[in-house]
Amino acid sequence: MENKTDVLKTKLESGILFLTLNRPASLNALSQDLLEALYKTFLAAKEDSAVKALLITGEGKAFCAGADINQLAKVDGQSGLAFARHGQMVFRTLEQLGKPSLAAINGFALGGGCELAMSATLRIGSTAAVFGQPEVKLGVIPGFGGTQRLSRLVGKGRALDLCLTGRNIKADEAYAWGLISEVVAPEELSNRAKAILDGLIKLGPIALKSIMTVIDRGYDLSLDDAFEFEAAHFGLCCATQDKKEGVTAFLEKRAAEFCGE
């Protein structure tokens, strides 16, 4: 049994919680211990006012190569259902955190690793990044939300392509598809990821949370219902001190200082 405190390295710096998957010998495969460490960290980050954003990456040459195959080999129909539901719940917790997260993909993001990256609010990759959903080659399907998030991010046809063939794509193709928003040199990945989050956490946290909520939940509503949902959150934001500060700062031609109220 691994030491749960060792499989995930964390560091809080200037409002950004750095999470580093730390099983490099296994290409940061998602063992049960690592999944549990991620889940507990997400829950703690949600409640910690000092955490403004999350940055997720992997130790070594991989971001995350997917589920731990040794553990996957042990599941049957019933335990497989529970396994998938648990992984979905962990990643959905990240997706609905209410705080922006960014996956800085430094290498392989395959299977559950690609699913973890897609659960983050934003994704950037180094030129060494590789993406794929190869589960079909093991006789199974993506189970941690991959079929659904991938199709919503890149479209049904491309999601079918990756999931049916199990093939990998490199960073430039992932960028062209919209799976990631930037491609940078490996040595620039960490600094660029931090710079993006540094910019976000200077903005109003209430507005950031509303944007993430409206896009997430409104995506599958009818257009009219989604418009109403958007209008409701616009109204909520207009009642905040952050809105007053943001508009006043703009008119006074100065940087806004948001307080989250």
Backbone bond lengths (Angstrom), bond angles and torsions (degrees), N, CA, C in turn:
res aa  C-N    CA-C-N  psi(-1)  N-CA   C-N-CA  omega(-1)  CA-C   N-CA-C  phi
1 M - - - 1.468 - - 1.517 109.73 -
2 E 1.360 115.67 132.52 1.456 120.48 179.13 1.528 110.17 -74.91
3 N 1.304 114.85 155.75 1.446 120.73 170.94 1.531 107.90 -76.84
4 K 1.323 116.48 117.05 1.457 120.20 -174.06 1.525 112.32 -61.77
5 T 1.300 116.87 -25.94 1.466 119.58 179.99 1.517 111.77 -77.38
6 D 1.323 117.65 -12.70 1.457 120.81 -178.02 1.528 113.06 -95.05
7 V 1.327 118.47 -23.30 1.461 121.13 -173.00 1.517 112.81 -77.44
8 L 1.343 116.93 -14.39 1.456 121.19 178.82 1.524 108.78 -138.67
9 K 1.320 116.13 116.39 1.460 120.48 177.56 1.531 108.79 -92.44
10 T 1.335 116.58 135.38 1.461 120.61 -179.85 1.516 110.31 -128.75
11 K 1.330 114.59 148.33 1.466 121.01 177.72 1.517 108.03 -153.93
12 L 1.326 116.87 128.41 1.462 121.61 177.28 1.520 108.58 -101.85
13 E 1.321 115.22 123.68 1.465 120.52 -176.55 1.518 109.24 -142.90
14 S 1.331 116.07 115.89 1.466 122.49 176.51 1.523 112.61 53.40
15 G 1.321 115.45 41.89 1.456 120.68 176.79 1.513 115.22 87.93
16 I 1.323 117.73 -9.38 1.465 121.69 -179.60 1.522 109.46 -103.27
17 L 1.325 116.37 125.30 1.461 122.03 175.75 1.527 108.20 -91.97
18 F 1.333 115.74 112.50 1.462 121.56 178.75 1.530 108.41 -87.44
19 L 1.317 116.62 124.31 1.462 122.67 176.93 1.525 108.11 -116.50
20 T 1.320 116.25 122.84 1.468 120.60 179.60 1.518 109.24 -120.62
21 L 1.337 116.45 113.95 1.460 120.56 175.20 1.515 107.27 -63.18
22 N 1.334 116.87 127.72 1.461 119.96 -167.09 1.530 112.20 -126.22
23 R 1.331 115.35 60.01 1.468 120.87 170.56 1.539 107.87 -129.91
24 P 1.328 117.80 58.64 1.465 119.89 -171.11 1.520 114.27 -59.67
25 A 1.335 117.70 -30.92 1.463 119.80 179.39 1.521 111.64 -65.49
26 S 1.325 116.38 -24.55 1.468 122.26 177.71 1.522 111.48 -107.65
27 L 1.336 116.84 20.44 1.456 122.87 -177.07 1.524 110.98 54.01
28 N 1.344 115.11 34.91 1.464 123.25 176.98 1.529 112.60 59.70
29 A 1.323 115.40 34.90 1.462 120.29 178.02 1.525 110.22 -59.19
30 L 1.318 115.98 148.93 1.460 122.28 -174.18 1.524 111.17 -83.15
31 S 1.312 116.03 84.40 1.458 120.57 172.68 1.525 108.80 -71.40
32 Q 1.322 116.09 167.56 1.462 120.13 176.94 1.524 110.65 -60.28
33 D 1.323 116.64 -39.21 1.458 120.58 179.14 1.529 111.53 -63.42
34 L 1.328 116.55 -40.97 1.462 119.86 -179.68 1.523 110.76 -68.91
35 L 1.332 116.78 -41.70 1.462 119.87 176.66 1.527 111.21 -59.05
36 E 1.335 115.14 -43.55 1.454 119.85 -178.98 1.526 110.88 -66.35
37 A 1.329 116.74 -38.74 1.463 120.69 178.21 1.528 110.82 -64.85
38 L 1.329 116.41 -40.52 1.458 120.16 176.95 1.523 111.06 -62.63
39 Y 1.332 116.42 -46.20 1.455 120.96 -178.11 1.535 111.47 -59.81
40 K 1.321 116.31 -48.20 1.469 120.22 -179.82 1.524 111.43 -63.75
41 T 1.328 116.13 -36.72 1.464 120.15 179.71 1.527 110.80 -68.83
42 F 1.336 117.28 -40.57 1.461 120.58 177.63 1.529 110.80 -61.91
43 L 1.317 116.58 -44.99 1.463 120.62 -179.60 1.526 111.04 -62.25
44 A 1.334 115.82 -43.52 1.460 119.87 179.63 1.527 111.07 -65.60
45 A 1.325 116.53 -39.90 1.463 120.86 -179.14 1.523 111.40 -64.76
46 K 1.321 116.14 -34.69 1.470 120.43 -179.83 1.523 111.06 -62.25
47 E 1.330 116.41 -36.25 1.471 121.17 -175.57 1.524 113.43 -92.30
48 D 1.303 117.15 -12.42 1.470 121.20 -175.17 1.528 109.99 -89.78
49 S 1.319 116.89 111.73 1.463 120.56 -177.96 1.529 112.47 -66.60
50 A 1.331 117.28 -18.19 1.464 120.54 178.50 1.528 111.75 -74.98
51 V 1.333 116.51 -20.18 1.467 121.21 179.19 1.520 108.86 -89.60
52 K 1.325 116.32 116.03 1.460 121.75 -179.72 1.528 112.31 -102.16
53 A 1.337 116.25 -25.00 1.461 121.25 -177.83 1.521 109.26 -161.12
54 L 1.341 116.27 161.83 1.463 121.58 -179.21 1.521 109.92 -122.79
55 L 1.324 115.78 139.85 1.460 122.36 175.31 1.525 107.58 -122.32
56 I 1.329 116.55 121.00 1.461 121.68 -174.61 1.520 110.04 -115.24
57 T 1.318 116.86 129.34 1.458 121.51 176.48 1.524 109.00 -147.47
58 G 1.329 116.53 -177.55 1.455 121.09 -178.01 1.515 111.79 -124.02
59 E 1.320 116.08 148.54 1.456 122.08 176.78 1.520 109.54 -78.35
60 G 1.329 116.86 137.65 1.457 120.13 175.84 1.516 112.73 84.69
61 K 1.326 116.30 -147.42 1.466 120.36 -171.88 1.516 113.81 -91.11
62 A 1.321 118.57 3.37 1.465 121.36 179.87 1.517 110.93 -127.08
63 F 1.311 115.52 147.84 1.459 120.91 166.09 1.524 107.29 -76.14
64 C 1.325 116.15 -60.54 1.458 122.15 174.98 1.519 107.76 -168.62
65 A 1.324 116.25 123.16 1.464 120.79 -175.33 1.524 113.10 -87.86
66 G 1.338 117.96 7.90 1.457 119.94 174.22 1.507 113.19 113.62
67 A 1.319 114.80 -164.35 1.460 120.82 179.87 1.527 110.32 -66.56
68 D 1.310 115.55 152.38 1.460 121.10 176.03 1.526 108.65 -70.67
69 I 1.328 116.79 113.60 1.467 120.92 -173.76 1.522 111.82 -64.03
70 N 1.322 117.35 -31.95 1.461 120.03 177.93 1.524 111.62 -63.01
71 Q 1.316 116.46 -36.69 1.456 119.92 176.77 1.526 111.22 -77.05
72 L 1.326 116.48 -37.53 1.458 120.61 178.26 1.522 111.46 -61.34
73 A 1.328 116.28 -34.58 1.466 120.77 -178.81 1.527 112.61 -62.42
74 K 1.317 117.12 -22.15 1.463 120.89 -174.68 1.526 113.63 -90.06
75 V 1.331 118.52 -11.04 1.456 119.30 -173.63 1.521 111.45 -86.80
76 D 1.346 114.96 147.49 1.461 121.74 173.28 1.523 107.61 -114.73
77 G 1.317 117.11 -165.97 1.450 120.18 -176.58 1.510 113.53 -56.65
78 Q 1.310 117.22 -49.91 1.455 120.97 -176.19 1.529 111.98 -69.62
79 S 1.334 115.93 -47.75 1.463 118.33 -179.48 1.527 111.17 -71.25
80 G 1.344 116.83 -26.43 1.467 120.39 176.07 1.519 111.54 -65.84
81 L 1.336 115.89 -39.02 1.456 120.30 176.33 1.525 110.59 -61.31
82 A 1.321 116.68 -45.33 1.467 121.33 179.39 1.527 110.77 -65.61
83 F 1.328 116.44 -39.40 1.463 122.19 179.50 1.528 110.50 -60.32
84 A 1.341 116.37 -46.62 1.465 120.84 179.93 1.522 110.80 -65.14
85 R 1.311 116.64 -44.76 1.465 119.62 -179.12 1.528 111.83 -61.84
86 H 1.338 115.56 -37.79 1.461 119.01 -179.96 1.528 110.61 -66.76
87 G 1.325 116.76 -46.48 1.465 119.99 178.43 1.517 111.67 -61.36
88 Q 1.322 116.80 -40.92 1.464 120.55 178.20 1.527 110.71 -61.27
89 M 1.323 116.04 -41.41 1.460 120.92 -179.26 1.534 111.69 -64.74
90 V 1.335 115.94 -42.24 1.470 119.95 179.00 1.533 110.26 -61.67
91 F 1.312 117.18 -47.15 1.464 120.77 -176.67 1.529 111.61 -72.12
92 R 1.339 116.54 -33.00 1.464 119.74 177.23 1.529 110.07 -67.05
93 T 1.332 116.59 -31.67 1.457 120.40 176.36 1.524 110.60 -61.36
94 L 1.325 116.59 -42.49 1.466 120.48 176.15 1.523 110.46 -64.01
95 E 1.311 116.26 -44.80 1.461 121.44 -175.82 1.526 111.93 -63.12
96 Q 1.326 116.32 -33.41 1.464 121.14 -176.73 1.533 112.26 -105.59
97 L 1.294 117.06 24.96 1.464 121.95 -175.00 1.526 112.50 -64.68
98 G 1.317 116.96 -28.50 1.461 120.18 -175.56 1.504 112.90 83.97
99 K 1.332 116.02 1.51 1.458 122.62 176.21 1.524 107.50 -128.72
100 P 1.331 118.32 142.10 1.468 119.34 -177.29 1.522 112.64 -66.94
101 S 1.309 115.11 142.03 1.463 121.48 175.88 1.522 108.76 -129.00
102 L 1.313 115.15 151.79 1.457 120.40 -179.50 1.521 108.71 -135.89
103 A 1.318 116.23 127.94 1.460 121.37 173.69 1.522 108.49 -94.48
104 A 1.327 116.18 117.78 1.462 122.45 176.65 1.525 106.75 -98.33
105 I 1.309 116.66 100.66 1.464 121.65 -168.86 1.521 109.84 -91.16
106 N 1.323 114.53 108.94 1.459 121.91 -171.55 1.523 114.34 -96.26
107 G 1.329 117.66 -7.29 1.470 120.61 -177.76 1.516 109.30 -170.26
108 F 1.320 116.27 -133.77 1.460 120.35 -178.04 1.529 111.72 -64.38
109 A 1.332 115.98 127.41 1.469 122.66 170.76 1.520 105.82 -128.12
110 L 1.321 114.81 85.57 1.461 120.99 -171.75 1.521 110.38 -117.61
111 G 1.320 116.44 146.83 1.460 120.48 176.29 1.510 111.33 55.60
112 G 1.338 115.95 -121.68 1.458 120.73 178.90 1.510 113.39 -60.95
113 G 1.324 117.39 -24.41 1.459 120.41 176.59 1.516 111.58 -70.12
114 C 1.319 116.81 -40.52 1.459 120.89 175.10 1.523 109.50 -66.28
115 E 1.331 116.33 -38.34 1.466 120.85 178.82 1.525 111.34 -65.51
116 L 1.319 117.44 -38.48 1.461 120.90 175.95 1.522 110.35 -63.71
117 A 1.322 116.61 -45.98 1.468 120.32 179.57 1.525 111.04 -59.73
118 M 1.325 116.99 -41.26 1.460 120.18 -178.92 1.521 112.25 -68.90
119 S 1.335 117.64 -20.74 1.458 121.18 178.19 1.515 112.18 -76.84
120 A 1.322 116.95 -20.46 1.457 120.91 177.84 1.527 109.47 -71.36
121 T 1.316 116.09 156.86 1.460 120.51 -179.40 1.524 111.20 -64.34
122 L 1.331 116.11 -42.26 1.452 122.52 -178.06 1.520 109.87 -133.32
123 R 1.331 115.82 157.77 1.463 121.40 179.97 1.528 110.08 -140.37
124 I 1.326 116.05 131.23 1.458 120.51 167.97 1.534 107.21 -128.92
125 G 1.323 115.92 156.95 1.458 119.12 -177.51 1.513 111.70 -134.55
126 S 1.316 115.53 152.47 1.459 119.58 171.57 1.524 107.98 -82.47
127 T 1.314 115.30 168.83 1.465 119.35 178.41 1.525 111.69 -64.52
128 A 1.332 117.03 -14.39 1.463 121.20 178.97 1.529 112.69 -91.12
129 A 1.322 117.91 -2.02 1.458 121.15 -176.11 1.531 111.32 -69.82
130 V 1.326 115.26 143.43 1.466 122.83 178.21 1.525 107.43 -135.72
131 F 1.333 116.29 134.06 1.453 121.67 -176.10 1.520 111.12 -122.06
132 G 1.337 116.22 148.33 1.456 119.21 176.12 1.514 111.97 -178.71
133 Q 1.323 114.45 160.02 1.471 122.55 173.68 1.541 106.65 -123.94
134 P 1.350 116.37 80.23 1.465 120.51 -171.80 1.530 114.82 -87.23
135 E 1.341 117.78 14.68 1.467 120.54 -173.57 1.525 112.94 -57.45
136 V 1.341 117.09 -31.66 1.464 119.99 -177.66 1.530 111.39 -59.03
137 K 1.340 116.64 -27.50 1.466 120.53 179.62 1.524 111.96 -72.29
138 L 1.341 116.49 -13.29 1.463 121.81 175.65 1.535 111.31 -102.24
139 G 1.326 115.58 4.73 1.460 119.35 179.96 1.507 114.12 81.81
140 V 1.337 117.59 15.47 1.467 121.21 178.10 1.532 108.97 -130.12
141 I 1.329 116.29 -174.71 1.452 121.39 178.51 1.532 108.89 -121.81
142 P 1.325 118.16 165.60 1.464 118.55 172.32 1.529 109.34 -56.45
143 G 1.324 116.34 134.80 1.458 119.29 -174.65 1.505 115.51 -122.84
144 F 1.330 117.15 -4.45 1.467 120.44 -178.64 1.528 110.92 -106.82
145 G 1.337 116.37 32.42 1.459 121.42 177.29 1.515 114.67 99.53
146 G 1.322 117.87 2.45 1.461 121.24 -173.15 1.507 115.42 -62.01
147 T 1.329 117.12 -42.46 1.472 118.41 -178.26 1.518 110.97 -64.09
148 Q 1.325 116.61 -33.45 1.464 120.41 -175.10 1.525 112.80 -85.38
149 R 1.301 118.00 -46.30 1.465 119.24 -180.00 1.527 111.37 -68.68
150 L 1.315 116.51 -39.73 1.467 119.44 -178.54 1.522 110.71 -62.13
151 S 1.331 117.02 -45.45 1.467 119.60 -179.65 1.520 111.38 -64.79
152 R 1.327 117.50 -33.54 1.459 120.40 178.64 1.523 112.09 -73.98
153 L 1.308 117.37 -29.11 1.460 121.06 -179.01 1.531 112.99 -84.06
154 V 1.324 116.98 -42.73 1.470 119.40 -172.12 1.520 113.56 -118.00
155 G 1.339 117.49 -3.06 1.454 120.46 -179.79 1.521 112.26 100.04
156 K 1.322 114.78 155.72 1.461 121.58 -175.39 1.525 113.03 -61.87
157 G 1.329 116.07 -43.44 1.461 119.29 -176.45 1.515 113.00 -64.18
158 R 1.309 117.25 -45.24 1.460 120.56 -179.67 1.522 111.28 -70.38
159 A 1.336 116.73 -35.40 1.464 119.22 175.79 1.519 110.69 -63.14
160 L 1.326 117.12 -41.85 1.464 120.62 176.50 1.527 110.84 -61.96
161 D 1.309 116.30 -41.32 1.464 121.38 178.17 1.528 110.54 -55.65
162 L 1.332 116.81 -55.49 1.464 119.77 -176.19 1.524 111.93 -66.37
163 C 1.320 117.23 -43.47 1.466 119.55 -174.67 1.525 112.37 -73.96
164 L 1.333 117.86 -34.98 1.459 120.44 -179.26 1.524 112.30 -76.78
165 T 1.320 117.29 -39.70 1.467 119.94 -177.92 1.520 112.34 -85.76
166 G 1.329 116.57 -26.84 1.459 120.25 -174.86 1.515 112.99 71.05
167 R 1.333 117.55 13.28 1.465 120.42 -177.51 1.521 111.33 -76.80
168 N 1.314 114.70 161.53 1.463 121.38 177.35 1.517 110.51 -100.51
169 I 1.322 116.56 153.96 1.459 121.22 171.77 1.525 108.51 -126.68
170 K 1.312 115.79 150.51 1.461 121.02 -179.99 1.526 110.23 -89.81
171 A 1.312 115.03 175.41 1.463 121.23 -171.85 1.522 112.84 -59.62
172 D 1.327 117.83 -39.90 1.463 118.92 -176.73 1.522 111.67 -65.65
173 E 1.343 116.54 -37.33 1.460 119.78 177.84 1.530 110.44 -71.89
174 A 1.323 116.71 -39.08 1.465 120.40 177.30 1.528 110.38 -61.40
175 Y 1.317 116.73 -37.36 1.463 120.79 177.34 1.528 110.56 -67.64
176 A 1.318 116.50 -44.70 1.469 120.14 -179.78 1.529 111.17 -61.67
177 W 1.325 116.84 -32.26 1.469 121.82 -179.89 1.524 112.57 -79.79
178 G 1.318 117.65 -17.65 1.463 120.67 -175.38 1.511 114.07 91.07
179 L 1.337 116.72 10.80 1.464 119.80 178.28 1.529 110.84 -72.07
180 I 1.329 116.78 -34.36 1.460 122.50 173.34 1.524 107.87 -126.76
181 S 1.325 116.10 158.54 1.461 119.35 -175.09 1.522 113.50 -100.77
182 E 1.337 117.49 -14.48 1.459 120.72 178.65 1.522 109.95 -150.43
183 V 1.323 115.49 153.28 1.461 122.64 170.68 1.522 107.28 -124.59
184 V 1.326 116.91 127.55 1.462 121.08 -178.52 1.528 109.45 -132.27
185 A 1.300 115.89 165.04 1.467 120.63 176.26 1.532 109.16 -65.17
186 P 1.330 117.18 146.94 1.470 119.82 -177.66 1.519 113.64 -52.47
187 E 1.322 116.86 -40.08 1.467 119.39 -177.29 1.538 112.21 -72.86
188 E 1.319 117.25 -12.34 1.461 120.98 -179.54 1.529 112.72 -101.21
189 L 1.327 117.17 -7.05 1.463 120.89 -170.34 1.521 112.42 -60.66
190 S 1.311 117.30 -50.72 1.454 120.67 -175.82 1.525 112.18 -62.68
191 N 1.331 116.66 -46.12 1.456 120.16 -179.31 1.524 111.80 -65.78
192 R 1.325 117.00 -38.09 1.461 120.05 179.89 1.538 110.37 -68.02
193 A 1.334 116.25 -41.66 1.460 120.05 178.22 1.517 110.78 -60.98
194 K 1.314 116.03 -44.61 1.464 120.54 179.60 1.528 110.85 -64.67
195 A 1.314 117.48 -39.27 1.462 120.76 -179.69 1.535 111.31 -63.41
196 I 1.332 116.23 -39.84 1.468 119.68 178.26 1.521 110.24 -61.91
197 L 1.320 116.48 -47.37 1.466 120.13 -178.95 1.518 111.95 -69.71
198 D 1.328 117.46 -35.72 1.464 120.36 175.23 1.527 110.23 -57.11
199 G 1.333 116.09 -39.57 1.458 120.34 178.37 1.520 112.09 -67.65
200 L 1.323 116.57 -40.73 1.467 120.47 -178.13 1.521 111.97 -66.37
201 I 1.330 116.84 -42.18 1.464 118.08 -173.84 1.524 112.77 -74.55
202 K 1.329 117.38 -5.68 1.460 120.52 172.09 1.526 111.34 -82.56
203 L 1.326 116.46 -11.56 1.460 121.79 -178.67 1.524 110.43 -89.86
204 G 1.324 116.11 172.61 1.454 120.37 -177.66 1.516 112.37 -70.08
205 P 1.329 118.32 120.70 1.465 120.43 -177.46 1.530 113.91 -64.48
206 I 1.327 117.12 -29.10 1.469 119.11 178.72 1.525 110.00 -68.67
207 A 1.324 116.28 -43.87 1.466 120.17 177.88 1.524 111.04 -64.85
208 L 1.331 117.38 -41.38 1.466 120.48 178.20 1.531 110.46 -58.92
209 K 1.338 115.75 -46.97 1.459 119.65 -179.30 1.512 111.18 -62.99
210 S 1.328 117.58 -41.71 1.459 120.66 179.62 1.523 111.75 -63.81
211 I 1.326 116.74 -42.15 1.466 119.76 178.33 1.526 110.56 -59.41
212 M 1.331 117.04 -47.80 1.463 120.50 -179.38 1.522 111.50 -63.38
213 T 1.337 116.51 -40.01 1.465 120.85 -179.53 1.518 111.53 -67.53
214 V 1.319 117.56 -45.92 1.462 121.09 -176.73 1.520 111.12 -66.25
215 I 1.320 117.32 -40.78 1.472 119.24 178.87 1.521 110.43 -68.92
216 D 1.343 117.40 -42.48 1.459 120.93 -178.72 1.529 111.63 -64.05
217 R 1.318 116.82 -53.66 1.468 120.34 -174.31 1.524 113.26 -83.31
218 G 1.324 116.15 -27.17 1.453 119.07 -178.53 1.513 114.10 -78.97
219 Y 1.331 116.87 -16.03 1.466 121.04 -174.05 1.520 112.54 -57.90
220 D 1.320 117.13 -38.33 1.462 121.13 -174.81 1.530 113.07 -102.16
221 L 1.334 117.09 7.30 1.459 120.12 174.57 1.529 109.91 -84.25
222 S 1.325 116.07 164.08 1.459 118.87 169.84 1.525 108.16 -63.53
223 L 1.309 116.70 159.59 1.458 119.56 -176.52 1.527 111.06 -61.52
224 D 1.321 117.39 -42.14 1.461 119.98 -179.95 1.524 111.51 -63.99
225 D 1.342 117.10 -42.57 1.463 120.32 178.86 1.531 110.89 -66.77
226 A 1.322 115.92 -37.00 1.463 119.83 179.04 1.523 111.04 -67.27
227 F 1.329 116.80 -38.18 1.463 120.01 175.98 1.530 110.78 -61.14
228 E 1.338 116.32 -43.09 1.457 120.05 -179.69 1.524 111.04 -64.95
229 F 1.334 116.07 -38.95 1.465 121.35 177.44 1.522 110.28 -62.69
230 E 1.328 116.01 -43.55 1.458 121.10 177.28 1.535 110.78 -61.54
231 A 1.333 116.95 -45.83 1.466 121.15 -178.97 1.529 111.35 -61.02
232 A 1.338 115.95 -39.18 1.468 119.86 179.59 1.521 111.10 -62.67
233 H 1.316 116.50 -42.89 1.462 119.72 179.25 1.527 111.57 -71.97
234 F 1.328 117.06 -32.44 1.471 119.44 174.41 1.523 109.58 -61.55
235 G 1.322 116.46 -43.64 1.455 120.74 178.05 1.519 112.22 -62.12
236 L 1.348 116.14 -42.23 1.462 119.76 178.29 1.526 110.99 -60.63
237 C 1.307 116.35 -43.08 1.467 119.99 179.78 1.531 111.20 -64.40
238 C 1.340 116.35 -36.08 1.464 119.97 -178.06 1.522 112.33 -67.56
239 A 1.334 116.85 -16.66 1.464 120.78 -179.86 1.526 112.75 -92.05
240 T 1.329 117.83 6.75 1.460 120.94 -173.62 1.536 112.27 -100.58
241 Q 1.328 114.50 158.97 1.459 120.64 172.79 1.527 110.96 -65.16
242 D 1.341 115.71 -31.72 1.466 119.38 179.70 1.523 111.39 -61.64
243 K 1.337 116.18 -39.97 1.471 119.21 178.31 1.517 110.40 -64.17
244 K 1.325 116.58 -43.97 1.464 121.03 179.18 1.524 110.66 -60.71
245 E 1.334 115.84 -44.60 1.461 120.84 179.49 1.522 111.13 -65.78
246 G 1.327 117.02 -42.52 1.454 119.99 -178.18 1.513 112.73 -62.99
247 V 1.326 116.98 -44.66 1.460 120.87 -179.93 1.530 110.54 -69.00
248 T 1.330 116.60 -43.23 1.468 120.53 179.39 1.527 111.11 -61.51
249 A 1.331 116.09 -44.65 1.466 120.17 179.71 1.526 111.16 -62.13
250 F 1.321 116.73 -39.48 1.466 120.28 178.78 1.528 110.37 -62.76
251 L 1.335 116.11 -46.34 1.466 120.02 -178.87 1.528 111.66 -66.61
252 E 1.323 115.92 -32.00 1.470 120.30 179.72 1.521 112.63 -88.79
253 K 1.326 115.61 2.41 1.473 122.15 177.30 1.532 112.20 55.80
254 R 1.350 114.57 50.09 1.462 121.06 176.73 1.522 109.20 -136.85
255 A 1.332 116.34 167.26 1.467 120.40 178.33 1.526 108.92 -74.30
256 A 1.314 116.48 135.95 1.463 121.13 178.92 1.522 110.07 -74.92
257 E 1.311 115.68 146.85 1.461 122.27 175.15 1.526 107.60 -119.24
258 F 1.320 116.14 94.85 1.454 121.78 -175.47 1.540 110.84 -80.30
259 C 1.337 115.58 145.52 1.454 119.74 -177.42 1.534 112.53 -115.68
260 G 1.326 116.75 -7.18 1.467 119.31 -179.51 1.509 113.43 79.05
261 E 1.321 116.98 23.89 1.475 121.26 179.74 1.526 110.46 -128.26
